[in-house]
Amino acid sequence: MRDKMYDDLALERLIKDRFGVDIEVRQTIVLKAPVSRTAQASLFLTEKKQLYLFVSGQSKLVLADVIKIVSRMGLKAELYIPPKGRPHYFDELAAEKFHDVFPGRKNVNDDDLRFYRSLVTYNPALVLISEIKDGHVYQFDSDSITNWRVAAKFAYRRIRTS
């Protein structure tokens, strides 16, 4: 019981330091579940009944990796939260990567940056989840045929209000 409180408190502080989001963990659905050979994820519900996924890894993760992890876990993302103080983080780094490849291009639009956004470094990652697709949250398991097994059963769908 005490370890769970310390884990929740450490997670809250880490999220506040890295992402500038003030979160109070109400319920932890999955804590430090493996999502690849080198990454782990925690899925939790806040006091405001918002579902968040926190992903961290030992190796370099890019936005494309996090998108794939969210999908394989059986979740649907609503928002990928950028680091604290950098609201246009993904666009800035995507533009830099684009200009490294195409240094002469001046007019860059959103379609040009789509691929390069997926190459932006994103470790740790914080994702606001809109729904759990089939009521099961999956985790990586190298012994399984599909490499994924059920970690928890939890039903969640966020209903948007104006």
Chimera marker file (.cmm) of the C-alpha trace (Angstrom):
<marker_set name="trace">
<marker id="1" x="0.000" y="0.000" z="0.000" r="1" g="1" b="0" radius="0.5"/>
<marker id="2" x="2.750" y="2.388" z="0.947" r="1" g="1" b="0" radius="0.5"/>
<marker id="3" x="4.831" y="1.566" z="-2.129" r="1" g="1" b="0" radius="0.5"/>
<marker id="4" x="1.821" y="2.334" z="-4.347" r="1" g="1" b="0" radius="0.5"/>
<marker id="5" x="1.438" y="5.762" z="-2.726" r="1" g="1" b="0" radius="0.5"/>
<marker id="6" x="5.134" y="6.501" z="-3.268" r="1" g="1" b="0" radius="0.5"/>
<marker id="7" x="4.932" y="5.345" z="-6.900" r="1" g="1" b="0" radius="0.5"/>
<marker id="8" x="1.905" y="7.585" z="-7.503" r="1" g="1" b="0" radius="0.5"/>
<marker id="9" x="3.573" y="10.560" z="-5.834" r="1" g="1" b="0" radius="0.5"/>
<marker id="10" x="6.794" y="10.064" z="-7.805" r="1" g="1" b="0" radius="0.5"/>
<marker id="11" x="4.798" y="9.820" z="-11.032" r="1" g="1" b="0" radius="0.5"/>
<marker id="12" x="2.866" y="13.014" z="-10.218" r="1" g="1" b="0" radius="0.5"/>
<marker id="13" x="6.100" y="14.920" z="-9.529" r="1" g="1" b="0" radius="0.5"/>
<marker id="14" x="7.822" y="13.608" z="-12.642" r="1" g="1" b="0" radius="0.5"/>
<marker id="15" x="4.878" y="14.623" z="-14.821" r="1" g="1" b="0" radius="0.5"/>
<marker id="16" x="4.740" y="18.079" z="-13.240" r="1" g="1" b="0" radius="0.5"/>
<marker id="17" x="8.500" y="18.585" z="-13.735" r="1" g="1" b="0" radius="0.5"/>
<marker id="18" x="8.697" y="17.283" z="-17.314" r="1" g="1" b="0" radius="0.5"/>
<marker id="19" x="5.330" y="18.304" z="-18.763" r="1" g="1" b="0" radius="0.5"/>
<marker id="20" x="4.045" y="21.081" z="-16.493" r="1" g="1" b="0" radius="0.5"/>
<marker id="21" x="0.730" y="19.280" z="-15.997" r="1" g="1" b="0" radius="0.5"/>
<marker id="22" x="-0.625" y="19.236" z="-12.450" r="1" g="1" b="0" radius="0.5"/>
<marker id="23" x="-2.117" y="15.760" z="-12.016" r="1" g="1" b="0" radius="0.5"/>
<marker id="24" x="-3.405" y="13.881" z="-9.001" r="1" g="1" b="0" radius="0.5"/>
<marker id="25" x="-3.486" y="10.130" z="-9.517" r="1" g="1" b="0" radius="0.5"/>
<marker id="26" x="-6.809" y="8.690" z="-8.396" r="1" g="1" b="0" radius="0.5"/>
<marker id="27" x="-6.471" y="5.112" z="-9.629" r="1" g="1" b="0" radius="0.5"/>
<marker id="28" x="-3.604" y="3.253" z="-11.240" r="1" g="1" b="0" radius="0.5"/>
<marker id="29" x="-4.799" y="0.746" z="-13.820" r="1" g="1" b="0" radius="0.5"/>
<marker id="30" x="-1.381" y="-0.497" z="-14.981" r="1" g="1" b="0" radius="0.5"/>
<marker id="31" x="1.894" y="0.389" z="-13.274" r="1" g="1" b="0" radius="0.5"/>
<marker id="32" x="5.227" y="0.057" z="-15.096" r="1" g="1" b="0" radius="0.5"/>
<marker id="33" x="3.993" y="-2.585" z="-17.518" r="1" g="1" b="0" radius="0.5"/>
<marker id="34" x="6.481" y="-3.580" z="-20.209" r="1" g="1" b="0" radius="0.5"/>
<marker id="35" x="5.493" y="-2.218" z="-23.640" r="1" g="1" b="0" radius="0.5"/>
<marker id="36" x="8.682" y="-3.208" z="-25.487" r="1" g="1" b="0" radius="0.5"/>
<marker id="37" x="11.976" y="-4.816" z="-24.569" r="1" g="1" b="0" radius="0.5"/>
<marker id="38" x="13.290" y="-1.518" z="-23.180" r="1" g="1" b="0" radius="0.5"/>
<marker id="39" x="10.208" y="0.601" z="-22.378" r="1" g="1" b="0" radius="0.5"/>
<marker id="40" x="7.494" y="0.550" z="-19.745" r="1" g="1" b="0" radius="0.5"/>
<marker id="41" x="4.195" y="2.336" z="-19.332" r="1" g="1" b="0" radius="0.5"/>
<marker id="42" x="1.832" y="3.353" z="-16.557" r="1" g="1" b="0" radius="0.5"/>
<marker id="43" x="-1.859" y="3.935" z="-17.195" r="1" g="1" b="0" radius="0.5"/>
<marker id="44" x="-3.770" y="5.909" z="-14.596" r="1" g="1" b="0" radius="0.5"/>
<marker id="45" x="-6.980" y="7.811" z="-13.939" r="1" g="1" b="0" radius="0.5"/>
<marker id="46" x="-6.830" y="11.319" z="-12.454" r="1" g="1" b="0" radius="0.5"/>
<marker id="47" x="-9.115" y="13.052" z="-9.978" r="1" g="1" b="0" radius="0.5"/>
<marker id="48" x="-10.809" y="14.759" z="-12.947" r="1" g="1" b="0" radius="0.5"/>
<marker id="49" x="-11.525" y="11.301" z="-14.423" r="1" g="1" b="0" radius="0.5"/>
<marker id="50" x="-9.049" y="11.738" z="-17.286" r="1" g="1" b="0" radius="0.5"/>
<marker id="51" x="-7.052" y="8.734" z="-18.401" r="1" g="1" b="0" radius="0.5"/>
<marker id="52" x="-3.308" y="9.249" z="-19.017" r="1" g="1" b="0" radius="0.5"/>
<marker id="53" x="-0.543" y="6.982" z="-20.244" r="1" g="1" b="0" radius="0.5"/>
<marker id="54" x="3.034" y="7.669" z="-19.160" r="1" g="1" b="0" radius="0.5"/>
<marker id="55" x="5.696" y="5.903" z="-21.244" r="1" g="1" b="0" radius="0.5"/>
<marker id="56" x="9.399" y="5.856" z="-20.471" r="1" g="1" b="0" radius="0.5"/>
<marker id="57" x="12.239" y="3.815" z="-21.866" r="1" g="1" b="0" radius="0.5"/>
<marker id="58" x="15.922" y="3.139" z="-21.496" r="1" g="1" b="0" radius="0.5"/>
<marker id="59" x="16.537" y="3.620" z="-25.184" r="1" g="1" b="0" radius="0.5"/>
<marker id="60" x="15.580" y="6.489" z="-27.460" r="1" g="1" b="0" radius="0.5"/>
<marker id="61" x="11.841" y="6.681" z="-28.198" r="1" g="1" b="0" radius="0.5"/>
<marker id="62" x="10.380" y="8.789" z="-30.979" r="1" g="1" b="0" radius="0.5"/>
<marker id="63" x="6.786" y="9.902" z="-31.459" r="1" g="1" b="0" radius="0.5"/>
<marker id="64" x="6.161" y="7.062" z="-33.937" r="1" g="1" b="0" radius="0.5"/>
<marker id="65" x="7.211" y="4.528" z="-31.281" r="1" g="1" b="0" radius="0.5"/>
<marker id="66" x="4.832" y="6.041" z="-28.736" r="1" g="1" b="0" radius="0.5"/>
<marker id="67" x="1.980" y="6.050" z="-31.272" r="1" g="1" b="0" radius="0.5"/>
<marker id="68" x="2.613" y="2.378" z="-31.979" r="1" g="1" b="0" radius="0.5"/>
<marker id="69" x="2.770" y="1.547" z="-28.253" r="1" g="1" b="0" radius="0.5"/>
<marker id="70" x="-0.551" y="3.323" z="-27.622" r="1" g="1" b="0" radius="0.5"/>
<marker id="71" x="-2.182" y="1.382" z="-30.443" r="1" g="1" b="0" radius="0.5"/>
<marker id="72" x="-0.753" y="-1.993" z="-29.422" r="1" g="1" b="0" radius="0.5"/>
<marker id="73" x="-1.885" y="-1.471" z="-25.834" r="1" g="1" b="0" radius="0.5"/>
<marker id="74" x="-5.453" y="-1.237" z="-27.131" r="1" g="1" b="0" radius="0.5"/>
<marker id="75" x="-5.808" y="2.484" z="-26.431" r="1" g="1" b="0" radius="0.5"/>
<marker id="76" x="-6.895" y="5.462" z="-28.503" r="1" g="1" b="0" radius="0.5"/>
<marker id="77" x="-4.940" y="8.692" z="-28.020" r="1" g="1" b="0" radius="0.5"/>
<marker id="78" x="-6.526" y="12.104" z="-27.864" r="1" g="1" b="0" radius="0.5"/>
<marker id="79" x="-3.455" y="14.275" z="-27.248" r="1" g="1" b="0" radius="0.5"/>
<marker id="80" x="0.312" y="13.777" z="-27.107" r="1" g="1" b="0" radius="0.5"/>
<marker id="81" x="1.446" y="16.282" z="-24.500" r="1" g="1" b="0" radius="0.5"/>
<marker id="82" x="4.659" y="18.183" z="-25.361" r="1" g="1" b="0" radius="0.5"/>
<marker id="83" x="7.402" y="18.895" z="-22.796" r="1" g="1" b="0" radius="0.5"/>
<marker id="84" x="6.971" y="21.751" z="-20.333" r="1" g="1" b="0" radius="0.5"/>
<marker id="85" x="7.404" y="25.217" z="-21.787" r="1" g="1" b="0" radius="0.5"/>
<marker id="86" x="7.454" y="24.028" z="-25.421" r="1" g="1" b="0" radius="0.5"/>
<marker id="87" x="3.881" y="23.951" z="-26.753" r="1" g="1" b="0" radius="0.5"/>
<marker id="88" x="5.081" y="23.625" z="-30.375" r="1" g="1" b="0" radius="0.5"/>
<marker id="89" x="7.767" y="21.024" z="-29.577" r="1" g="1" b="0" radius="0.5"/>
<marker id="90" x="6.779" y="18.498" z="-32.258" r="1" g="1" b="0" radius="0.5"/>
<marker id="91" x="6.447" y="21.130" z="-34.999" r="1" g="1" b="0" radius="0.5"/>
<marker id="92" x="9.748" y="22.843" z="-34.103" r="1" g="1" b="0" radius="0.5"/>
<marker id="93" x="11.823" y="19.678" z="-34.174" r="1" g="1" b="0" radius="0.5"/>
<marker id="94" x="10.014" y="18.352" z="-37.251" r="1" g="1" b="0" radius="0.5"/>
<marker id="95" x="10.839" y="21.594" z="-39.081" r="1" g="1" b="0" radius="0.5"/>
<marker id="96" x="14.506" y="21.259" z="-38.049" r="1" g="1" b="0" radius="0.5"/>
<marker id="97" x="14.659" y="17.687" z="-39.334" r="1" g="1" b="0" radius="0.5"/>
<marker id="98" x="12.894" y="18.722" z="-42.547" r="1" g="1" b="0" radius="0.5"/>
<marker id="99" x="15.383" y="21.551" z="-43.138" r="1" g="1" b="0" radius="0.5"/>
<marker id="100" x="18.295" y="19.171" z="-42.532" r="1" g="1" b="0" radius="0.5"/>
<marker id="101" x="17.032" y="17.051" z="-45.420" r="1" g="1" b="0" radius="0.5"/>
<marker id="102" x="15.777" y="19.889" z="-47.643" r="1" g="1" b="0" radius="0.5"/>
<marker id="103" x="17.901" y="22.944" z="-46.759" r="1" g="1" b="0" radius="0.5"/>
<marker id="104" x="16.720" y="25.033" z="-49.728" r="1" g="1" b="0" radius="0.5"/>
<marker id="105" x="12.981" y="24.770" z="-49.111" r="1" g="1" b="0" radius="0.5"/>
<marker id="106" x="11.432" y="27.946" z="-47.699" r="1" g="1" b="0" radius="0.5"/>
<marker id="107" x="7.666" y="27.387" z="-47.748" r="1" g="1" b="0" radius="0.5"/>
<marker id="108" x="6.961" y="24.411" z="-45.533" r="1" g="1" b="0" radius="0.5"/>
<marker id="109" x="3.402" y="23.332" z="-44.833" r="1" g="1" b="0" radius="0.5"/>
<marker id="110" x="1.814" y="20.866" z="-42.430" r="1" g="1" b="0" radius="0.5"/>
<marker id="111" x="1.789" y="18.045" z="-44.988" r="1" g="1" b="0" radius="0.5"/>
<marker id="112" x="5.558" y="18.370" z="-45.427" r="1" g="1" b="0" radius="0.5"/>
<marker id="113" x="6.150" y="17.978" z="-41.686" r="1" g="1" b="0" radius="0.5"/>
<marker id="114" x="3.807" y="15.021" z="-41.106" r="1" g="1" b="0" radius="0.5"/>
<marker id="115" x="6.502" y="12.356" z="-41.550" r="1" g="1" b="0" radius="0.5"/>
<marker id="116" x="9.190" y="14.333" z="-39.706" r="1" g="1" b="0" radius="0.5"/>
<marker id="117" x="6.926" y="14.763" z="-36.652" r="1" g="1" b="0" radius="0.5"/>
<marker id="118" x="7.038" y="10.997" z="-36.202" r="1" g="1" b="0" radius="0.5"/>
<marker id="119" x="10.858" y="11.179" z="-35.934" r="1" g="1" b="0" radius="0.5"/>
<marker id="120" x="10.888" y="13.643" z="-33.018" r="1" g="1" b="0" radius="0.5"/>
<marker id="121" x="12.431" y="12.290" z="-29.798" r="1" g="1" b="0" radius="0.5"/>
<marker id="122" x="9.733" y="11.743" z="-27.162" r="1" g="1" b="0" radius="0.5"/>
<marker id="123" x="11.048" y="10.060" z="-24.022" r="1" g="1" b="0" radius="0.5"/>
<marker id="124" x="9.384" y="10.182" z="-21.533" r="1" g="1" b="0" radius="0.5"/>
<marker id="125" x="5.964" y="10.529" z="-23.120" r="1" g="1" b="0" radius="0.5"/>
<marker id="126" x="2.607" y="11.584" z="-21.680" r="1" g="1" b="0" radius="0.5"/>
<marker id="127" x="-0.545" y="10.799" z="-23.621" r="1" g="1" b="0" radius="0.5"/>
<marker id="128" x="-4.134" y="11.765" z="-22.873" r="1" g="1" b="0" radius="0.5"/>
<marker id="129" x="-6.268" y="8.723" z="-23.704" r="1" g="1" b="0" radius="0.5"/>
<marker id="130" x="-9.760" y="9.067" z="-25.159" r="1" g="1" b="0" radius="0.5"/>
<marker id="131" x="-10.812" y="5.414" z="-24.945" r="1" g="1" b="0" radius="0.5"/>
<marker id="132" x="-9.824" y="1.835" z="-24.296" r="1" g="1" b="0" radius="0.5"/>
<marker id="133" x="-10.839" y="0.040" z="-27.494" r="1" g="1" b="0" radius="0.5"/>
<marker id="134" x="-12.111" y="-3.357" z="-26.329" r="1" g="1" b="0" radius="0.5"/>
<marker id="135" x="-12.035" y="-3.046" z="-22.537" r="1" g="1" b="0" radius="0.5"/>
<marker id="136" x="-8.600" y="-4.674" z="-22.277" r="1" g="1" b="0" radius="0.5"/>
<marker id="137" x="-5.238" y="-3.015" z="-21.709" r="1" g="1" b="0" radius="0.5"/>
<marker id="138" x="-2.359" y="-5.016" z="-23.167" r="1" g="1" b="0" radius="0.5"/>
<marker id="139" x="1.308" y="-5.285" z="-22.236" r="1" g="1" b="0" radius="0.5"/>
<marker id="140" x="4.338" y="-6.678" z="-24.050" r="1" g="1" b="0" radius="0.5"/>
<marker id="141" x="5.083" y="-10.369" z="-23.510" r="1" g="1" b="0" radius="0.5"/>
<marker id="142" x="7.829" y="-11.966" z="-25.589" r="1" g="1" b="0" radius="0.5"/>
<marker id="143" x="6.541" y="-15.475" z="-24.777" r="1" g="1" b="0" radius="0.5"/>
<marker id="144" x="3.124" y="-14.841" z="-26.307" r="1" g="1" b="0" radius="0.5"/>
<marker id="145" x="2.393" y="-15.656" z="-29.941" r="1" g="1" b="0" radius="0.5"/>
<marker id="146" x="1.300" y="-12.086" z="-30.670" r="1" g="1" b="0" radius="0.5"/>
<marker id="147" x="3.896" y="-10.588" z="-28.254" r="1" g="1" b="0" radius="0.5"/>
<marker id="148" x="1.049" y="-8.951" z="-26.315" r="1" g="1" b="0" radius="0.5"/>
<marker id="149" x="-1.144" y="-10.179" z="-23.467" r="1" g="1" b="0" radius="0.5"/>
<marker id="150" x="-3.883" y="-8.671" z="-21.324" r="1" g="1" b="0" radius="0.5"/>
<marker id="151" x="-2.511" y="-6.627" z="-18.423" r="1" g="1" b="0" radius="0.5"/>
<marker id="152" x="-5.835" y="-5.303" z="-17.083" r="1" g="1" b="0" radius="0.5"/>
<marker id="153" x="-9.522" y="-5.119" z="-17.857" r="1" g="1" b="0" radius="0.5"/>
<marker id="154" x="-10.890" y="-1.609" z="-17.700" r="1" g="1" b="0" radius="0.5"/>
<marker id="155" x="-13.661" y="0.155" z="-19.607" r="1" g="1" b="0" radius="0.5"/>
<marker id="156" x="-13.193" y="3.828" z="-20.441" r="1" g="1" b="0" radius="0.5"/>
<marker id="157" x="-14.482" y="6.199" z="-23.085" r="1" g="1" b="0" radius="0.5"/>
<marker id="158" x="-14.187" y="9.927" z="-22.780" r="1" g="1" b="0" radius="0.5"/>
<marker id="159" x="-17.318" y="11.826" z="-23.745" r="1" g="1" b="0" radius="0.5"/>
<marker id="160" x="-16.501" y="15.251" z="-25.091" r="1" g="1" b="0" radius="0.5"/>
<marker id="161" x="-18.467" y="18.207" z="-23.806" r="1" g="1" b="0" radius="0.5"/>
<marker id="162" x="-18.368" y="21.710" z="-25.181" r="1" g="1" b="0" radius="0.5"/>
<link id1="1" id2="2" r="1" g="1" b="0" radius="0.2"/>
<link id1="2" id2="3" r="1" g="1" b="0" radius="0.2"/>
<link id1="3" id2="4" r="1" g="1" b="0" radius="0.2"/>
<link id1="4" id2="5" r="1" g="1" b="0" radius="0.2"/>
<link id1="5" id2="6" r="1" g="1" b="0" radius="0.2"/>
<link id1="6" id2="7" r="1" g="1" b="0" radius="0.2"/>
<link id1="7" id2="8" r="1" g="1" b="0" radius="0.2"/>
<link id1="8" id2="9" r="1" g="1" b="0" radius="0.2"/>
<link id1="9" id2="10" r="1" g="1" b="0" radius="0.2"/>
<link id1="10" id2="11" r="1" g="1" b="0" radius="0.2"/>
<link id1="11" id2="12" r="1" g="1" b="0" radius="0.2"/>
<link id1="12" id2="13" r="1" g="1" b="0" radius="0.2"/>
<link id1="13" id2="14" r="1" g="1" b="0" radius="0.2"/>
<link id1="14" id2="15" r="1" g="1" b="0" radius="0.2"/>
<link id1="15" id2="16" r="1" g="1" b="0" radius="0.2"/>
<link id1="16" id2="17" r="1" g="1" b="0" radius="0.2"/>
<link id1="17" id2="18" r="1" g="1" b="0" radius="0.2"/>
<link id1="18" id2="19" r="1" g="1" b="0" radius="0.2"/>
<link id1="19" id2="20" r="1" g="1" b="0" radius="0.2"/>
<link id1="20" id2="21" r="1" g="1" b="0" radius="0.2"/>
<link id1="21" id2="22" r="1" g="1" b="0" radius="0.2"/>
<link id1="22" id2="23" r="1" g="1" b="0" radius="0.2"/>
<link id1="23" id2="24" r="1" g="1" b="0" radius="0.2"/>
<link id1="24" id2="25" r="1" g="1" b="0" radius="0.2"/>
<link id1="25" id2="26" r="1" g="1" b="0" radius="0.2"/>
<link id1="26" id2="27" r="1" g="1" b="0" radius="0.2"/>
<link id1="27" id2="28" r="1" g="1" b="0" radius="0.2"/>
<link id1="28" id2="29" r="1" g="1" b="0" radius="0.2"/>
<link id1="29" id2="30" r="1" g="1" b="0" radius="0.2"/>
<link id1="30" id2="31" r="1" g="1" b="0" radius="0.2"/>
<link id1="31" id2="32" r="1" g="1" b="0" radius="0.2"/>
<link id1="32" id2="33" r="1" g="1" b="0" radius="0.2"/>
<link id1="33" id2="34" r="1" g="1" b="0" radius="0.2"/>
<link id1="34" id2="35" r="1" g="1" b="0" radius="0.2"/>
<link id1="35" id2="36" r="1" g="1" b="0" radius="0.2"/>
<link id1="36" id2="37" r="1" g="1" b="0" radius="0.2"/>
<link id1="37" id2="38" r="1" g="1" b="0" radius="0.2"/>
<link id1="38" id2="39" r="1" g="1" b="0" radius="0.2"/>
<link id1="39" id2="40" r="1" g="1" b="0" radius="0.2"/>
<link id1="40" id2="41" r="1" g="1" b="0" radius="0.2"/>
<link id1="41" id2="42" r="1" g="1" b="0" radius="0.2"/>
<link id1="42" id2="43" r="1" g="1" b="0" radius="0.2"/>
<link id1="43" id2="44" r="1" g="1" b="0" radius="0.2"/>
<link id1="44" id2="45" r="1" g="1" b="0" radius="0.2"/>
<link id1="45" id2="46" r="1" g="1" b="0" radius="0.2"/>
<link id1="46" id2="47" r="1" g="1" b="0" radius="0.2"/>
<link id1="47" id2="48" r="1" g="1" b="0" radius="0.2"/>
<link id1="48" id2="49" r="1" g="1" b="0" radius="0.2"/>
<link id1="49" id2="50" r="1" g="1" b="0" radius="0.2"/>
<link id1="50" id2="51" r="1" g="1" b="0" radius="0.2"/>
<link id1="51" id2="52" r="1" g="1" b="0" radius="0.2"/>
<link id1="52" id2="53" r="1" g="1" b="0" radius="0.2"/>
<link id1="53" id2="54" r="1" g="1" b="0" radius="0.2"/>
<link id1="54" id2="55" r="1" g="1" b="0" radius="0.2"/>
<link id1="55" id2="56" r="1" g="1" b="0" radius="0.2"/>
<link id1="56" id2="57" r="1" g="1" b="0" radius="0.2"/>
<link id1="57" id2="58" r="1" g="1" b="0" radius="0.2"/>
<link id1="58" id2="59" r="1" g="1" b="0" radius="0.2"/>
<link id1="59" id2="60" r="1" g="1" b="0" radius="0.2"/>
<link id1="60" id2="61" r="1" g="1" b="0" radius="0.2"/>
<link id1="61" id2="62" r="1" g="1" b="0" radius="0.2"/>
<link id1="62" id2="63" r="1" g="1" b="0" radius="0.2"/>
<link id1="63" id2="64" r="1" g="1" b="0" radius="0.2"/>
<link id1="64" id2="65" r="1" g="1" b="0" radius="0.2"/>
<link id1="65" id2="66" r="1" g="1" b="0" radius="0.2"/>
<link id1="66" id2="67" r="1" g="1" b="0" radius="0.2"/>
<link id1="67" id2="68" r="1" g="1" b="0" radius="0.2"/>
<link id1="68" id2="69" r="1" g="1" b="0" radius="0.2"/>
<link id1="69" id2="70" r="1" g="1" b="0" radius="0.2"/>
<link id1="70" id2="71" r="1" g="1" b="0" radius="0.2"/>
<link id1="71" id2="72" r="1" g="1" b="0" radius="0.2"/>
<link id1="72" id2="73" r="1" g="1" b="0" radius="0.2"/>
<link id1="73" id2="74" r="1" g="1" b="0" radius="0.2"/>
<link id1="74" id2="75" r="1" g="1" b="0" radius="0.2"/>
<link id1="75" id2="76" r="1" g="1" b="0" radius="0.2"/>
<link id1="76" id2="77" r="1" g="1" b="0" radius="0.2"/>
<link id1="77" id2="78" r="1" g="1" b="0" radius="0.2"/>
<link id1="78" id2="79" r="1" g="1" b="0" radius="0.2"/>
<link id1="79" id2="80" r="1" g="1" b="0" radius="0.2"/>
<link id1="80" id2="81" r="1" g="1" b="0" radius="0.2"/>
<link id1="81" id2="82" r="1" g="1" b="0" radius="0.2"/>
<link id1="82" id2="83" r="1" g="1" b="0" radius="0.2"/>
<link id1="83" id2="84" r="1" g="1" b="0" radius="0.2"/>
<link id1="84" id2="85" r="1" g="1" b="0" radius="0.2"/>
<link id1="85" id2="86" r="1" g="1" b="0" radius="0.2"/>
<link id1="86" id2="87" r="1" g="1" b="0" radius="0.2"/>
<link id1="87" id2="88" r="1" g="1" b="0" radius="0.2"/>
<link id1="88" id2="89" r="1" g="1" b="0" radius="0.2"/>
<link id1="89" id2="90" r="1" g="1" b="0" radius="0.2"/>
<link id1="90" id2="91" r="1" g="1" b="0" radius="0.2"/>
<link id1="91" id2="92" r="1" g="1" b="0" radius="0.2"/>
<link id1="92" id2="93" r="1" g="1" b="0" radius="0.2"/>
<link id1="93" id2="94" r="1" g="1" b="0" radius="0.2"/>
<link id1="94" id2="95" r="1" g="1" b="0" radius="0.2"/>
<link id1="95" id2="96" r="1" g="1" b="0" radius="0.2"/>
<link id1="96" id2="97" r="1" g="1" b="0" radius="0.2"/>
<link id1="97" id2="98" r="1" g="1" b="0" radius="0.2"/>
<link id1="98" id2="99" r="1" g="1" b="0" radius="0.2"/>
<link id1="99" id2="100" r="1" g="1" b="0" radius="0.2"/>
<link id1="100" id2="101" r="1" g="1" b="0" radius="0.2"/>
<link id1="101" id2="102" r="1" g="1" b="0" radius="0.2"/>
<link id1="102" id2="103" r="1" g="1" b="0" radius="0.2"/>
<link id1="103" id2="104" r="1" g="1" b="0" radius="0.2"/>
<link id1="104" id2="105" r="1" g="1" b="0" radius="0.2"/>
<link id1="105" id2="106" r="1" g="1" b="0" radius="0.2"/>
<link id1="106" id2="107" r="1" g="1" b="0" radius="0.2"/>
<link id1="107" id2="108" r="1" g="1" b="0" radius="0.2"/>
<link id1="108" id2="109" r="1" g="1" b="0" radius="0.2"/>
<link id1="109" id2="110" r="1" g="1" b="0" radius="0.2"/>
<link id1="110" id2="111" r="1" g="1" b="0" radius="0.2"/>
<link id1="111" id2="112" r="1" g="1" b="0" radius="0.2"/>
<link id1="112" id2="113" r="1" g="1" b="0" radius="0.2"/>
<link id1="113" id2="114" r="1" g="1" b="0" radius="0.2"/>
<link id1="114" id2="115" r="1" g="1" b="0" radius="0.2"/>
<link id1="115" id2="116" r="1" g="1" b="0" radius="0.2"/>
<link id1="116" id2="117" r="1" g="1" b="0" radius="0.2"/>
<link id1="117" id2="118" r="1" g="1" b="0" radius="0.2"/>
<link id1="118" id2="119" r="1" g="1" b="0" radius="0.2"/>
<link id1="119" id2="120" r="1" g="1" b="0" radius="0.2"/>
<link id1="120" id2="121" r="1" g="1" b="0" radius="0.2"/>
<link id1="121" id2="122" r="1" g="1" b="0" radius="0.2"/>
<link id1="122" id2="123" r="1" g="1" b="0" radius="0.2"/>
<link id1="123" id2="124" r="1" g="1" b="0" radius="0.2"/>
<link id1="124" id2="125" r="1" g="1" b="0" radius="0.2"/>
<link id1="125" id2="126" r="1" g="1" b="0" radius="0.2"/>
<link id1="126" id2="127" r="1" g="1" b="0" radius="0.2"/>
<link id1="127" id2="128" r="1" g="1" b="0" radius="0.2"/>
<link id1="128" id2="129" r="1" g="1" b="0" radius="0.2"/>
<link id1="129" id2="130" r="1" g="1" b="0" radius="0.2"/>
<link id1="130" id2="131" r="1" g="1" b="0" radius="0.2"/>
<link id1="131" id2="132" r="1" g="1" b="0" radius="0.2"/>
<link id1="132" id2="133" r="1" g="1" b="0" radius="0.2"/>
<link id1="133" id2="134" r="1" g="1" b="0" radius="0.2"/>
<link id1="134" id2="135" r="1" g="1" b="0" radius="0.2"/>
<link id1="135" id2="136" r="1" g="1" b="0" radius="0.2"/>
<link id1="136" id2="137" r="1" g="1" b="0" radius="0.2"/>
<link id1="137" id2="138" r="1" g="1" b="0" radius="0.2"/>
<link id1="138" id2="139" r="1" g="1" b="0" radius="0.2"/>
<link id1="139" id2="140" r="1" g="1" b="0" radius="0.2"/>
<link id1="140" id2="141" r="1" g="1" b="0" radius="0.2"/>
<link id1="141" id2="142" r="1" g="1" b="0" radius="0.2"/>
<link id1="142" id2="143" r="1" g="1" b="0" radius="0.2"/>
<link id1="143" id2="144" r="1" g="1" b="0" radius="0.2"/>
<link id1="144" id2="145" r="1" g="1" b="0" radius="0.2"/>
<link id1="145" id2="146" r="1" g="1" b="0" radius="0.2"/>
<link id1="146" id2="147" r="1" g="1" b="0" radius="0.2"/>
<link id1="147" id2="148" r="1" g="1" b="0" radius="0.2"/>
<link id1="148" id2="149" r="1" g="1" b="0" radius="0.2"/>
<link id1="149" id2="150" r="1" g="1" b="0" radius="0.2"/>
<link id1="150" id2="151" r="1" g="1" b="0" radius="0.2"/>
<link id1="151" id2="152" r="1" g="1" b="0" radius="0.2"/>
<link id1="152" id2="153" r="1" g="1" b="0" radius="0.2"/>
<link id1="153" id2="154" r="1" g="1" b="0" radius="0.2"/>
<link id1="154" id2="155" r="1" g="1" b="0" radius="0.2"/>
<link id1="155" id2="156" r="1" g="1" b="0" radius="0.2"/>
<link id1="156" id2="157" r="1" g="1" b="0" radius="0.2"/>
<link id1="157" id2="158" r="1" g="1" b="0" radius="0.2"/>
<link id1="158" id2="159" r="1" g="1" b="0" radius="0.2"/>
<link id1="159" id2="160" r="1" g="1" b="0" radius="0.2"/>
<link id1="160" id2="161" r="1" g="1" b="0" radius="0.2"/>
<link id1="161" id2="162" r="1" g="1" b="0" radius="0.2"/>
</marker_set>
